[in-house]
Amino acid sequence: SSELTQDPAVSVALGQTVKITCQGESLRAYYANWYQQKPGQAPVLVMYGRNYRPSGIPDRFSGSSSGNTASLTVTGAQAEDEADYYCSSRASGGYHQYVFGTGTKVSVL
Amino acid sequence: EVQLVESGGGLVQPGRSLRLSCTASGFTFGDYAMTWFRQAPGKGPEWIGFIKSEAYGGTTEYAASVRDKFTISRDDSKSVAYLQMNSLEAEDSAIYYCARGIFYQDTRGFYYFDLWGQGTLVTVSS
């Protein structure tokens, strides 16, 4: 399957925890990668593989997965975390392709 | 500075061709897969395809939507990746990004894309 589904929008109070989920059949075979995108900017990788953060990404970001669902959690959300978040994974099937989720707009109140 | 810079975007008529470039600096270009994405206004990113490093065979993979129209190549001596786009349609209008891909070795391996350029805008219109 080539579809990854995310909730369109979530909000979180400053300093609280928010969990963003991503569902799709490809996640049964492949880990999700997570990208943060702010308006007018390129996406930035914030989580990849089992639960790895690229250099420079704060440790308030963490990831998990189970079955066909992957999650990105922001513990102690900051104002600068307000952005669109996209999950992505390799697509299951014959070709080596990649798919993106529908995106979640995170608002920090 | 470690960075990717796209160039070559602009306004192009339907049916015409365009070649985008992605120039890398600050890292060993040949060690990485180079990938192209696009993002239409108000939409999420879409993976277009990539070219693996020579260590992984230098082969290409494409999304089904562009497989017969777009070609990705690379010149490791110049640290540049290219996206040749033919038979352009209005639906190809988007910001085009290049990104660096790293292979994650697991039971089932995959790439993750850790460095992105700022993008170049392609508008297909008469």
Chai-1 contact restraints between the chains, C-beta under 6 A:
chainA,res_idxA,chainB,res_idxB,connection_type,confidence,min_distance_angstrom,max_distance_angstrom,comment,restraint_id
A,A29,B,R108,contact,1.0,0.0,6.0,A-B,restraint_1
A,Y30,B,R108,contact,1.0,0.0,6.0,A-B,restraint_2
A,Y30,B,F110,contact,1.0,0.0,6.0,A-B,restraint_3
A,N33,B,Y112,contact,1.0,0.0,6.0,A-B,restraint_4
A,A42,B,Y97,contact,1.0,0.0,6.0,A-B,restraint_5
A,A42,B,W116,contact,1.0,0.0,6.0,A-B,restraint_6
A,A42,B,Q118,contact,1.0,0.0,6.0,A-B,restraint_7
A,A42,B,G119,contact,1.0,0.0,6.0,A-B,restraint_8
A,P43,B,P45,contact,1.0,0.0,6.0,A-B,restraint_9
A,P43,B,W116,contact,1.0,0.0,6.0,A-B,restraint_10
A,L45,B,D114,contact,1.0,0.0,6.0,A-B,restraint_11
A,Y48,B,Y112,contact,1.0,0.0,6.0,A-B,restraint_12
A,G49,B,Y104,contact,1.0,0.0,6.0,A-B,restraint_13
A,P54,B,D114,contact,1.0,0.0,6.0,A-B,restraint_14
A,Y86,B,G44,contact,1.0,0.0,6.0,A-B,restraint_15
A,R90,B,F110,contact,1.0,0.0,6.0,A-B,restraint_16
A,H96,B,E61,contact,1.0,0.0,6.0,A-B,restraint_17
A,Q97,B,A63,contact,1.0,0.0,6.0,A-B,restraint_18
A,Y98,B,W47,contact,1.0,0.0,6.0,A-B,restraint_19
A,F100,B,G44,contact,1.0,0.0,6.0,A-B,restraint_20
A,F100,B,P45,contact,1.0,0.0,6.0,A-B,restraint_21
A,G103,B,G44,contact,1.0,0.0,6.0,A-B,restraint_22
